[in-house]
Amino acid sequence: MPVFDNIRLLITSSDVLHSWAVPALGIKMDACPGRLNQVGLNIGYPGVFYGQCSELCGVYHGFMPISVHGVSAERFIARYRFQD
């Protein structure tokens, strides 16, 4: 994700309740089946930020790591440019 930019995350689930959490970014949002939640994010510096699902959502709960990569806007655009 680009750093120094306002980002809106849309979070949902297809099976059970999850709680998308990345403590280093100050983000924790529930993912509920049938509901679309949103949260704002602004990454202050480049880096890799780790989190996890913080809801006991099932048997594979321990295998749900989250990583957010903060990169410069130029690098983000070069990597994720939409093709026509």
PyMOL Python script that loads the backbone (N, CA, C, O; Angstrom):
from pymol import cmd

cmd.read_pdbstr("""\
ATOM      1  N   MET A   1       0.832  -1.163   0.000  1.00  0.00           N
ATOM      2  CA  MET A   1       0.000   0.000   0.000  1.00  0.00           C
ATOM      3  C   MET A   1       0.884   1.235   0.000  1.00  0.00           C
ATOM      4  O   MET A   1       1.975   1.217   0.568  1.00  0.00           O
ATOM      5  N   PRO A   2       0.425   2.303  -0.630  1.00  0.00           N
ATOM      6  CA  PRO A   2       1.243   3.522  -0.674  1.00  0.00           C
ATOM      7  C   PRO A   2       1.304   4.214   0.688  1.00  0.00           C
ATOM      8  O   PRO A   2       0.319   4.253   1.425  1.00  0.00           O
ATOM      9  N   VAL A   3       2.473   4.755   1.003  1.00  0.00           N
ATOM     10  CA  VAL A   3       2.634   5.496   2.256  1.00  0.00           C
ATOM     11  C   VAL A   3       2.239   6.949   2.039  1.00  0.00           C
ATOM     12  O   VAL A   3       2.196   7.421   0.903  1.00  0.00           O
ATOM     13  N   PHE A   4       1.950   7.662   3.132  1.00  0.00           N
ATOM     14  CA  PHE A   4       1.576   9.081   3.114  1.00  0.00           C
ATOM     15  C   PHE A   4       0.354   9.358   2.245  1.00  0.00           C
ATOM     16  O   PHE A   4       0.270  10.413   1.616  1.00  0.00           O
ATOM     17  N   ASP A   5      -0.585   8.434   2.202  1.00  0.00           N
ATOM     18  CA  ASP A   5      -1.786   8.589   1.397  1.00  0.00           C
ATOM     19  C   ASP A   5      -2.974   8.037   2.179  1.00  0.00           C
ATOM     20  O   ASP A   5      -2.828   7.065   2.920  1.00  0.00           O
ATOM     21  N   ASN A   6      -4.134   8.642   2.022  1.00  0.00           N
ATOM     22  CA  ASN A   6      -5.328   8.150   2.696  1.00  0.00           C
ATOM     23  C   ASN A   6      -5.885   6.951   1.942  1.00  0.00           C
ATOM     24  O   ASN A   6      -6.111   7.016   0.734  1.00  0.00           O
ATOM     25  N   ILE A   7      -6.104   5.864   2.659  1.00  0.00           N
ATOM     26  CA  ILE A   7      -6.573   4.607   2.070  1.00  0.00           C
ATOM     27  C   ILE A   7      -7.846   4.204   2.793  1.00  0.00           C
ATOM     28  O   ILE A   7      -7.940   4.329   4.014  1.00  0.00           O
ATOM     29  N   ARG A   8      -8.819   3.723   2.044  1.00  0.00           N
ATOM     30  CA  ARG A   8     -10.042   3.194   2.644  1.00  0.00           C
ATOM     31  C   ARG A   8     -10.067   1.691   2.415  1.00  0.00           C
ATOM     32  O   ARG A   8     -10.031   1.231   1.274  1.00  0.00           O
ATOM     33  N   LEU A   9     -10.129   0.935   3.488  1.00  0.00           N
ATOM     34  CA  LEU A   9     -10.201  -0.519   3.415  1.00  0.00           C
ATOM     35  C   LEU A   9     -11.652  -0.946   3.568  1.00  0.00           C
ATOM     36  O   LEU A   9     -12.350  -0.489   4.473  1.00  0.00           O
ATOM     37  N   LEU A  10     -12.100  -1.820   2.687  1.00  0.00           N
ATOM     38  CA  LEU A  10     -13.420  -2.421   2.787  1.00  0.00           C
ATOM     39  C   LEU A  10     -13.218  -3.858   3.232  1.00  0.00           C
ATOM     40  O   LEU A  10     -12.486  -4.613   2.592  1.00  0.00           O
ATOM     41  N   ILE A  11     -13.859  -4.237   4.321  1.00  0.00           N
ATOM     42  CA  ILE A  11     -13.596  -5.530   4.946  1.00  0.00           C
ATOM     43  C   ILE A  11     -14.900  -6.304   5.084  1.00  0.00           C
ATOM     44  O   ILE A  11     -15.902  -5.781   5.571  1.00  0.00           O
ATOM     45  N   THR A  12     -14.869  -7.567   4.644  1.00  0.00           N
ATOM     46  CA  THR A  12     -16.024  -8.448   4.790  1.00  0.00           C
ATOM     47  C   THR A  12     -15.522  -9.871   4.967  1.00  0.00           C
ATOM     48  O   THR A  12     -14.316 -10.114   4.939  1.00  0.00           O
ATOM     49  N   SER A  13     -16.425 -10.796   5.146  1.00  0.00           N
ATOM     50  CA  SER A  13     -16.083 -12.199   5.326  1.00  0.00           C
ATOM     51  C   SER A  13     -17.073 -13.043   4.536  1.00  0.00           C
ATOM     52  O   SER A  13     -18.196 -12.614   4.270  1.00  0.00           O
ATOM     53  N   SER A  14     -16.652 -14.229   4.169  1.00  0.00           N
ATOM     54  CA  SER A  14     -17.562 -15.120   3.441  1.00  0.00           C
ATOM     55  C   SER A  14     -17.978 -16.322   4.277  1.00  0.00           C
ATOM     56  O   SER A  14     -18.846 -17.091   3.861  1.00  0.00           O
ATOM     57  N   ASP A  15     -17.368 -16.497   5.458  1.00  0.00           N
ATOM     58  CA  ASP A  15     -17.698 -17.698   6.230  1.00  0.00           C
ATOM     59  C   ASP A  15     -18.118 -17.395   7.671  1.00  0.00           C
ATOM     60  O   ASP A  15     -19.274 -17.622   8.028  1.00  0.00           O
ATOM     61  N   VAL A  16     -17.219 -16.893   8.495  1.00  0.00           N
ATOM     62  CA  VAL A  16     -17.497 -16.645   9.918  1.00  0.00           C
ATOM     63  C   VAL A  16     -16.971 -15.264  10.295  1.00  0.00           C
ATOM     64  O   VAL A  16     -16.401 -14.563   9.459  1.00  0.00           O
ATOM     65  N   LEU A  17     -17.160 -14.879  11.547  1.00  0.00           N
ATOM     66  CA  LEU A  17     -16.613 -13.605  12.031  1.00  0.00           C
ATOM     67  C   LEU A  17     -15.090 -13.663  12.094  1.00  0.00           C
ATOM     68  O   LEU A  17     -14.516 -14.634  12.587  1.00  0.00           O
ATOM     69  N   HIS A  18     -14.452 -12.627  11.598  1.00  0.00           N
ATOM     70  CA  HIS A  18     -13.010 -12.462  11.721  1.00  0.00           C
ATOM     71  C   HIS A  18     -12.779 -11.067  12.280  1.00  0.00           C
ATOM     72  O   HIS A  18     -13.680 -10.229  12.244  1.00  0.00           O
ATOM     73  N   SER A  19     -11.605 -10.813  12.787  1.00  0.00           N
ATOM     74  CA  SER A  19     -11.259  -9.480  13.259  1.00  0.00           C
ATOM     75  C   SER A  19      -9.882  -9.134  12.704  1.00  0.00           C
ATOM     76  O   SER A  19      -8.862  -9.607  13.205  1.00  0.00           O
ATOM     77  N   TRP A  20      -9.866  -8.309  11.671  1.00  0.00           N
ATOM     78  CA  TRP A  20      -8.665  -7.938  10.941  1.00  0.00           C
ATOM     79  C   TRP A  20      -7.903  -6.928  11.781  1.00  0.00           C
ATOM     80  O   TRP A  20      -8.374  -5.806  11.969  1.00  0.00           O
ATOM     81  N   ALA A  21      -6.729  -7.303  12.293  1.00  0.00           N
ATOM     82  CA  ALA A  21      -5.993  -6.435  13.211  1.00  0.00           C
ATOM     83  C   ALA A  21      -4.526  -6.318  12.812  1.00  0.00           C
ATOM     84  O   ALA A  21      -3.847  -7.321  12.591  1.00  0.00           O
ATOM     85  N   VAL A  22      -4.048  -5.077  12.723  1.00  0.00           N
ATOM     86  CA  VAL A  22      -2.632  -4.774  12.522  1.00  0.00           C
ATOM     87  C   VAL A  22      -2.272  -3.720  13.569  1.00  0.00           C
ATOM     88  O   VAL A  22      -2.422  -2.525  13.314  1.00  0.00           O
ATOM     89  N   PRO A  23      -1.798  -4.150  14.749  1.00  0.00           N
ATOM     90  CA  PRO A  23      -1.568  -3.224  15.863  1.00  0.00           C
ATOM     91  C   PRO A  23      -0.598  -2.084  15.553  1.00  0.00           C
ATOM     92  O   PRO A  23      -0.792  -0.970  16.041  1.00  0.00           O
ATOM     93  N   ALA A  24       0.439  -2.334  14.754  1.00  0.00           N
ATOM     94  CA  ALA A  24       1.421  -1.286  14.461  1.00  0.00           C
ATOM     95  C   ALA A  24       0.795  -0.132  13.680  1.00  0.00           C
ATOM     96  O   ALA A  24       1.314   0.984  13.708  1.00  0.00           O
ATOM     97  N   LEU A  25      -0.310  -0.389  12.987  1.00  0.00           N
ATOM     98  CA  LEU A  25      -0.999   0.661  12.239  1.00  0.00           C
ATOM     99  C   LEU A  25      -2.222   1.187  12.981  1.00  0.00           C
ATOM    100  O   LEU A  25      -2.907   2.088  12.497  1.00  0.00           O
ATOM    101  N   GLY A  26      -2.493   0.628  14.150  1.00  0.00           N
ATOM    102  CA  GLY A  26      -3.640   1.069  14.934  1.00  0.00           C
ATOM    103  C   GLY A  26      -4.969   0.684  14.312  1.00  0.00           C
ATOM    104  O   GLY A  26      -5.952   1.414  14.440  1.00  0.00           O
ATOM    105  N   ILE A  27      -5.006  -0.463  13.636  1.00  0.00           N
ATOM    106  CA  ILE A  27      -6.214  -0.898  12.920  1.00  0.00           C
ATOM    107  C   ILE A  27      -6.739  -2.192  13.515  1.00  0.00           C
ATOM    108  O   ILE A  27      -5.983  -3.137  13.741  1.00  0.00           O
ATOM    109  N   LYS A  28      -8.032  -2.227  13.766  1.00  0.00           N
ATOM    110  CA  LYS A  28      -8.716  -3.460  14.128  1.00  0.00           C
ATOM    111  C   LYS A  28     -10.158  -3.303  13.674  1.00  0.00           C
ATOM    112  O   LYS A  28     -10.863  -2.400  14.126  1.00  0.00           O
ATOM    113  N   MET A  29     -10.595  -4.180  12.784  1.00  0.00           N
ATOM    114  CA  MET A  29     -11.937  -4.080  12.241  1.00  0.00           C
ATOM    115  C   MET A  29     -12.520  -5.474  12.083  1.00  0.00           C
ATOM    116  O   MET A  29     -11.841  -6.392  11.623  1.00  0.00           O
ATOM    117  N   ASP A  30     -13.775  -5.626  12.464  1.00  0.00           N
ATOM    118  CA  ASP A  30     -14.447  -6.911  12.334  1.00  0.00           C
ATOM    119  C   ASP A  30     -14.880  -7.153  10.897  1.00  0.00           C
ATOM    120  O   ASP A  30     -15.346  -6.246  10.208  1.00  0.00           O
ATOM    121  N   ALA A  31     -14.715  -8.387  10.466  1.00  0.00           N
ATOM    122  CA  ALA A  31     -15.187  -8.835   9.159  1.00  0.00           C
ATOM    123  C   ALA A  31     -16.368  -9.771   9.413  1.00  0.00           C
ATOM    124  O   ALA A  31     -16.201 -10.864   9.953  1.00  0.00           O
ATOM    125  N   CYS A  32     -17.550  -9.333   9.021  1.00  0.00           N
ATOM    126  CA  CYS A  32     -18.784 -10.077   9.290  1.00  0.00           C
ATOM    127  C   CYS A  32     -19.384 -10.570   7.981  1.00  0.00           C
ATOM    128  O   CYS A  32     -19.426  -9.823   7.003  1.00  0.00           O
ATOM    129  N   PRO A  33     -19.848 -11.813   7.948  1.00  0.00           N
ATOM    130  CA  PRO A  33     -20.509 -12.302   6.735  1.00  0.00           C
ATOM    131  C   PRO A  33     -21.754 -11.465   6.435  1.00  0.00           C
ATOM    132  O   PRO A  33     -22.551 -11.176   7.329  1.00  0.00           O
ATOM    133  N   GLY A  34     -21.908 -11.084   5.178  1.00  0.00           N
ATOM    134  CA  GLY A  34     -23.073 -10.325   4.768  1.00  0.00           C
ATOM    135  C   GLY A  34     -23.032  -8.850   5.095  1.00  0.00           C
ATOM    136  O   GLY A  34     -24.018  -8.149   4.870  1.00  0.00           O
ATOM    137  N   ARG A  35     -21.931  -8.357   5.614  1.00  0.00           N
ATOM    138  CA  ARG A  35     -21.805  -6.944   5.978  1.00  0.00           C
ATOM    139  C   ARG A  35     -20.496  -6.408   5.434  1.00  0.00           C
ATOM    140  O   ARG A  35     -19.484  -7.109   5.434  1.00  0.00           O
ATOM    141  N   LEU A  36     -20.511  -5.172   4.972  1.00  0.00           N
ATOM    142  CA  LEU A  36     -19.315  -4.522   4.443  1.00  0.00           C
ATOM    143  C   LEU A  36     -18.904  -3.423   5.417  1.00  0.00           C
ATOM    144  O   LEU A  36     -19.614  -2.427   5.557  1.00  0.00           O
ATOM    145  N   ASN A  37     -17.774  -3.590   6.087  1.00  0.00           N
ATOM    146  CA  ASN A  37     -17.252  -2.589   7.025  1.00  0.00           C
ATOM    147  C   ASN A  37     -16.121  -1.826   6.356  1.00  0.00           C
ATOM    148  O   ASN A  37     -15.451  -2.349   5.465  1.00  0.00           O
ATOM    149  N   GLN A  38     -15.910  -0.595   6.784  1.00  0.00           N
ATOM    150  CA  GLN A  38     -14.816   0.188   6.226  1.00  0.00           C
ATOM    151  C   GLN A  38     -14.023   0.852   7.347  1.00  0.00           C
ATOM    152  O   GLN A  38     -14.545   1.139   8.424  1.00  0.00           O
ATOM    153  N   VAL A  39     -12.750   1.085   7.056  1.00  0.00           N
ATOM    154  CA  VAL A  39     -11.866   1.753   8.007  1.00  0.00           C
ATOM    155  C   VAL A  39     -10.837   2.544   7.206  1.00  0.00           C
ATOM    156  O   VAL A  39     -10.398   2.108   6.142  1.00  0.00           O
ATOM    157  N   GLY A  40     -10.460   3.702   7.721  1.00  0.00           N
ATOM    158  CA  GLY A  40      -9.459   4.534   7.068  1.00  0.00           C
ATOM    159  C   GLY A  40      -8.058   4.200   7.570  1.00  0.00           C
ATOM    160  O   GLY A  40      -7.875   3.775   8.710  1.00  0.00           O
ATOM    161  N   LEU A  41      -7.086   4.400   6.707  1.00  0.00           N
ATOM    162  CA  LEU A  41      -5.706   4.044   7.017  1.00  0.00           C
ATOM    163  C   LEU A  41      -4.774   5.050   6.370  1.00  0.00           C
ATOM    164  O   LEU A  41      -5.003   5.464   5.233  1.00  0.00           O
ATOM    165  N   ASN A  42      -3.733   5.448   7.073  1.00  0.00           N
ATOM    166  CA  ASN A  42      -2.683   6.289   6.522  1.00  0.00           C
ATOM    167  C   ASN A  42      -1.367   5.786   7.095  1.00  0.00           C
ATOM    168  O   ASN A  42      -1.095   5.951   8.284  1.00  0.00           O
ATOM    169  N   ILE A  43      -0.558   5.175   6.250  1.00  0.00           N
ATOM    170  CA  ILE A  43       0.718   4.600   6.677  1.00  0.00           C
ATOM    171  C   ILE A  43       1.756   5.719   6.694  1.00  0.00           C
ATOM    172  O   ILE A  43       1.948   6.395   5.683  1.00  0.00           O
ATOM    173  N   GLY A  44       2.420   5.922   7.815  1.00  0.00           N
ATOM    174  CA  GLY A  44       3.331   7.048   7.997  1.00  0.00           C
ATOM    175  C   GLY A  44       4.749   6.843   7.502  1.00  0.00           C
ATOM    176  O   GLY A  44       5.480   7.818   7.324  1.00  0.00           O
ATOM    177  N   TYR A  45       5.158   5.604   7.274  1.00  0.00           N
ATOM    178  CA  TYR A  45       6.523   5.355   6.807  1.00  0.00           C
ATOM    179  C   TYR A  45       6.577   3.987   6.131  1.00  0.00           C
ATOM    180  O   TYR A  45       5.775   3.109   6.449  1.00  0.00           O
ATOM    181  N   PRO A  46       7.519   3.797   5.195  1.00  0.00           N
ATOM    182  CA  PRO A  46       7.633   2.504   4.493  1.00  0.00           C
ATOM    183  C   PRO A  46       8.026   1.388   5.456  1.00  0.00           C
ATOM    184  O   PRO A  46       8.718   1.619   6.448  1.00  0.00           O
ATOM    185  N   GLY A  47       7.579   0.197   5.149  1.00  0.00           N
ATOM    186  CA  GLY A  47       7.927  -0.958   5.970  1.00  0.00           C
ATOM    187  C   GLY A  47       6.911  -2.067   5.810  1.00  0.00           C
ATOM    188  O   GLY A  47       5.964  -1.960   5.030  1.00  0.00           O
ATOM    189  N   VAL A  48       7.122  -3.126   6.555  1.00  0.00           N
ATOM    190  CA  VAL A  48       6.206  -4.256   6.574  1.00  0.00           C
ATOM    191  C   VAL A  48       5.582  -4.308   7.959  1.00  0.00           C
ATOM    192  O   VAL A  48       6.290  -4.293   8.967  1.00  0.00           O
ATOM    193  N   PHE A  49       4.273  -4.368   8.008  1.00  0.00           N
ATOM    194  CA  PHE A  49       3.530  -4.353   9.262  1.00  0.00           C
ATOM    195  C   PHE A  49       2.753  -5.662   9.370  1.00  0.00           C
ATOM    196  O   PHE A  49       2.072  -6.072   8.430  1.00  0.00           O
ATOM    197  N   TYR A  50       2.864  -6.306  10.522  1.00  0.00           N
ATOM    198  CA  TYR A  50       2.255  -7.624  10.697  1.00  0.00           C
ATOM    199  C   TYR A  50       1.093  -7.566  11.674  1.00  0.00           C
ATOM    200  O   TYR A  50       1.071  -6.755  12.600  1.00  0.00           O
ATOM    201  N   GLY A  51       0.135  -8.443  11.445  1.00  0.00           N
ATOM    202  CA  GLY A  51      -1.011  -8.570  12.325  1.00  0.00           C
ATOM    203  C   GLY A  51      -1.570  -9.976  12.220  1.00  0.00           C
ATOM    204  O   GLY A  51      -0.926 -10.885  11.696  1.00  0.00           O
ATOM    205  N   GLN A  52      -2.771 -10.132  12.727  1.00  0.00           N
ATOM    206  CA  GLN A  52      -3.407 -11.445  12.675  1.00  0.00           C
ATOM    207  C   GLN A  52      -4.897 -11.286  12.896  1.00  0.00           C
ATOM    208  O   GLN A  52      -5.371 -10.218  13.282  1.00  0.00           O
ATOM    209  N   CYS A  53      -5.624 -12.348  12.650  1.00  0.00           N
ATOM    210  CA  CYS A  53      -7.034 -12.374  13.004  1.00  0.00           C
ATOM    211  C   CYS A  53      -7.098 -12.493  14.523  1.00  0.00           C
ATOM    212  O   CYS A  53      -6.494 -13.394  15.106  1.00  0.00           O
ATOM    213  N   SER A  54      -7.821 -11.592  15.154  1.00  0.00           N
ATOM    214  CA  SER A  54      -7.883 -11.626  16.617  1.00  0.00           C
ATOM    215  C   SER A  54      -9.247 -12.093  17.120  1.00  0.00           C
ATOM    216  O   SER A  54      -9.652 -11.769  18.237  1.00  0.00           O
ATOM    217  N   GLU A  55      -9.935 -12.840  16.303  1.00  0.00           N
ATOM    218  CA  GLU A  55     -11.211 -13.443  16.685  1.00  0.00           C
ATOM    219  C   GLU A  55     -11.037 -14.956  16.623  1.00  0.00           C
ATOM    220  O   GLU A  55     -10.396 -15.457  15.698  1.00  0.00           O
ATOM    221  N   LEU A  56     -11.583 -15.687  17.570  1.00  0.00           N
ATOM    222  CA  LEU A  56     -11.506 -17.150  17.511  1.00  0.00           C
ATOM    223  C   LEU A  56     -12.519 -17.631  16.478  1.00  0.00           C
ATOM    224  O   LEU A  56     -13.686 -17.868  16.790  1.00  0.00           O
ATOM    225  N   CYS A  57     -12.047 -17.766  15.248  1.00  0.00           N
ATOM    226  CA  CYS A  57     -12.955 -17.958  14.123  1.00  0.00           C
ATOM    227  C   CYS A  57     -13.028 -19.396  13.636  1.00  0.00           C
ATOM    228  O   CYS A  57     -13.795 -19.683  12.717  1.00  0.00           O
ATOM    229  N   GLY A  58     -12.276 -20.290  14.205  1.00  0.00           N
ATOM    230  CA  GLY A  58     -12.355 -21.678  13.760  1.00  0.00           C
ATOM    231  C   GLY A  58     -11.053 -22.414  13.955  1.00  0.00           C
ATOM    232  O   GLY A  58     -10.129 -21.934  14.611  1.00  0.00           O
ATOM    233  N   VAL A  59     -11.008 -23.589  13.369  1.00  0.00           N
ATOM    234  CA  VAL A  59      -9.896 -24.508  13.551  1.00  0.00           C
ATOM    235  C   VAL A  59      -8.568 -23.942  13.030  1.00  0.00           C
ATOM    236  O   VAL A  59      -7.524 -24.209  13.625  1.00  0.00           O
ATOM    237  N   TYR A  60      -8.581 -23.175  11.945  1.00  0.00           N
ATOM    238  CA  TYR A  60      -7.344 -22.652  11.353  1.00  0.00           C
ATOM    239  C   TYR A  60      -7.063 -21.216  11.782  1.00  0.00           C
ATOM    240  O   TYR A  60      -6.346 -20.495  11.088  1.00  0.00           O
ATOM    241  N   HIS A  61      -7.608 -20.801  12.897  1.00  0.00           N
ATOM    242  CA  HIS A  61      -7.431 -19.438  13.383  1.00  0.00           C
ATOM    243  C   HIS A  61      -5.948 -19.074  13.528  1.00  0.00           C
ATOM    244  O   HIS A  61      -5.561 -17.948  13.214  1.00  0.00           O
ATOM    245  N   GLY A  62      -5.139 -19.982  13.986  1.00  0.00           N
ATOM    246  CA  GLY A  62      -3.716 -19.711  14.184  1.00  0.00           C
ATOM    247  C   GLY A  62      -2.930 -19.558  12.902  1.00  0.00           C
ATOM    248  O   GLY A  62      -1.768 -19.153  12.943  1.00  0.00           O
ATOM    249  N   PHE A  63      -3.533 -19.872  11.754  1.00  0.00           N
ATOM    250  CA  PHE A  63      -2.840 -19.812  10.468  1.00  0.00           C
ATOM    251  C   PHE A  63      -3.382 -18.680   9.608  1.00  0.00           C
ATOM    252  O   PHE A  63      -3.441 -18.799   8.385  1.00  0.00           O
ATOM    253  N   MET A  64      -3.779 -17.581  10.245  1.00  0.00           N
ATOM    254  CA  MET A  64      -4.323 -16.444   9.513  1.00  0.00           C
ATOM    255  C   MET A  64      -3.484 -15.190   9.743  1.00  0.00           C
ATOM    256  O   MET A  64      -3.985 -14.208  10.290  1.00  0.00           O
ATOM    257  N   PRO A  65      -2.218 -15.208   9.334  1.00  0.00           N
ATOM    258  CA  PRO A  65      -1.397 -14.013   9.511  1.00  0.00           C
ATOM    259  C   PRO A  65      -1.779 -12.933   8.505  1.00  0.00           C
ATOM    260  O   PRO A  65      -2.327 -13.232   7.443  1.00  0.00           O
ATOM    261  N   ILE A  66      -1.490 -11.679   8.841  1.00  0.00           N
ATOM    262  CA  ILE A  66      -1.741 -10.539   7.965  1.00  0.00           C
ATOM    263  C   ILE A  66      -0.436  -9.775   7.829  1.00  0.00           C
ATOM    264  O   ILE A  66       0.258  -9.550   8.820  1.00  0.00           O
ATOM    265  N   SER A  67      -0.097  -9.374   6.609  1.00  0.00           N
ATOM    266  CA  SER A  67       1.051  -8.493   6.417  1.00  0.00           C
ATOM    267  C   SER A  67       0.649  -7.368   5.474  1.00  0.00           C
ATOM    268  O   SER A  67       0.005  -7.597   4.450  1.00  0.00           O
ATOM    269  N   VAL A  68       1.036  -6.159   5.834  1.00  0.00           N
ATOM    270  CA  VAL A  68       0.772  -4.971   5.025  1.00  0.00           C
ATOM    271  C   VAL A  68       2.126  -4.376   4.671  1.00  0.00           C
ATOM    272  O   VAL A  68       2.931  -4.077   5.552  1.00  0.00           O
ATOM    273  N   HIS A  69       2.369  -4.207   3.385  1.00  0.00           N
ATOM    274  CA  HIS A  69       3.634  -3.654   2.904  1.00  0.00           C
ATOM    275  C   HIS A  69       3.414  -2.195   2.524  1.00  0.00           C
ATOM    276  O   HIS A  69       2.646  -1.905   1.607  1.00  0.00           O
ATOM    277  N   GLY A  70       4.073  -1.283   3.210  1.00  0.00           N
ATOM    278  CA  GLY A  70       3.998   0.142   2.893  1.00  0.00           C
ATOM    279  C   GLY A  70       5.158   0.516   1.984  1.00  0.00           C
ATOM    280  O   GLY A  70       6.322   0.360   2.353  1.00  0.00           O
ATOM    281  N   VAL A  71       4.834   1.013   0.791  1.00  0.00           N
ATOM    282  CA  VAL A  71       5.854   1.385  -0.203  1.00  0.00           C
ATOM    283  C   VAL A  71       5.566   2.797  -0.703  1.00  0.00           C
ATOM    284  O   VAL A  71       4.488   3.341  -0.461  1.00  0.00           O
ATOM    285  N   SER A  72       6.533   3.387  -1.400  1.00  0.00           N
ATOM    286  CA  SER A  72       6.333   4.727  -1.963  1.00  0.00           C
ATOM    287  C   SER A  72       5.227   4.680  -3.013  1.00  0.00           C
ATOM    288  O   SER A  72       4.945   3.629  -3.589  1.00  0.00           O
ATOM    289  N   ALA A  73       4.610   5.828  -3.253  1.00  0.00           N
ATOM    290  CA  ALA A  73       3.531   5.897  -4.244  1.00  0.00           C
ATOM    291  C   ALA A  73       4.031   5.505  -5.629  1.00  0.00           C
ATOM    292  O   ALA A  73       3.315   4.840  -6.377  1.00  0.00           O
ATOM    293  N   GLU A  74       5.245   5.905  -5.977  1.00  0.00           N
ATOM    294  CA  GLU A  74       5.796   5.571  -7.294  1.00  0.00           C
ATOM    295  C   GLU A  74       5.953   4.062  -7.456  1.00  0.00           C
ATOM    296  O   GLU A  74       5.609   3.497  -8.494  1.00  0.00           O
ATOM    297  N   ARG A  75       6.471   3.427  -6.425  1.00  0.00           N
ATOM    298  CA  ARG A  75       6.644   1.967  -6.482  1.00  0.00           C
ATOM    299  C   ARG A  75       5.293   1.252  -6.524  1.00  0.00           C
ATOM    300  O   ARG A  75       5.140   0.254  -7.229  1.00  0.00           O
ATOM    301  N   PHE A  76       4.323   1.756  -5.778  1.00  0.00           N
ATOM    302  CA  PHE A  76       2.984   1.165  -5.776  1.00  0.00           C
ATOM    303  C   PHE A  76       2.354   1.264  -7.164  1.00  0.00           C
ATOM    304  O   PHE A  76       1.804   0.286  -7.671  1.00  0.00           O
ATOM    305  N   ILE A  77       2.436   2.436  -7.769  1.00  0.00           N
ATOM    306  CA  ILE A  77       1.845   2.637  -9.106  1.00  0.00           C
ATOM    307  C   ILE A  77       2.547   1.765 -10.133  1.00  0.00           C
ATOM    308  O   ILE A  77       1.891   1.164 -10.984  1.00  0.00           O
ATOM    309  N   ALA A  78       3.880   1.686 -10.066  1.00  0.00           N
ATOM    310  CA  ALA A  78       4.622   0.863 -11.027  1.00  0.00           C
ATOM    311  C   ALA A  78       4.260  -0.612 -10.908  1.00  0.00           C
ATOM    312  O   ALA A  78       4.196  -1.318 -11.914  1.00  0.00           O
ATOM    313  N   ARG A  79       4.025  -1.075  -9.696  1.00  0.00           N
ATOM    314  CA  ARG A  79       3.728  -2.495  -9.473  1.00  0.00           C
ATOM    315  C   ARG A  79       2.285  -2.848  -9.735  1.00  0.00           C
ATOM    316  O   ARG A  79       2.001  -3.918 -10.275  1.00  0.00           O
ATOM    317  N   TYR A  80       1.360  -1.971  -9.364  1.00  0.00           N
ATOM    318  CA  TYR A  80      -0.060  -2.299  -9.433  1.00  0.00           C
ATOM    319  C   TYR A  80      -0.804  -1.449 -10.464  1.00  0.00           C
ATOM    320  O   TYR A  80      -1.991  -1.167 -10.297  1.00  0.00           O
ATOM    321  N   ARG A  81      -0.117  -1.047 -11.517  1.00  0.00           N
ATOM    322  CA  ARG A  81      -0.743  -0.269 -12.570  1.00  0.00           C
ATOM    323  C   ARG A  81      -1.801  -1.117 -13.264  1.00  0.00           C
ATOM    324  O   ARG A  81      -1.552  -2.267 -13.625  1.00  0.00           O
ATOM    325  N   PHE A  82      -2.987  -0.538 -13.446  1.00  0.00           N
ATOM    326  CA  PHE A  82      -4.064  -1.251 -14.130  1.00  0.00           C
ATOM    327  C   PHE A  82      -3.815  -1.265 -15.623  1.00  0.00           C
ATOM    328  O   PHE A  82      -3.471  -0.239 -16.209  1.00  0.00           O
ATOM    329  N   GLN A  83      -3.985  -2.407 -16.235  1.00  0.00           N
ATOM    330  CA  GLN A  83      -3.785  -2.555 -17.668  1.00  0.00           C
ATOM    331  C   GLN A  83      -5.105  -2.328 -18.386  1.00  0.00           C
ATOM    332  O   GLN A  83      -6.144  -2.822 -17.947  1.00  0.00           O
ATOM    333  N   ASP A  84      -5.074  -1.571 -19.508  1.00  0.00           N
ATOM    334  CA  ASP A  84      -6.286  -1.358 -20.306  1.00  0.00           C
ATOM    335  C   ASP A  84      -6.519  -2.499 -21.266  1.00  0.00           C
ATOM    336  O   ASP A  84      -7.495  -2.486 -22.016  1.00  0.00           O
TER     337      ASP A  84
END
""", "prot")
cmd.dss("prot")
cmd.show_as("cartoon", "prot")
cmd.util.cbc("prot")
cmd.orient("prot")
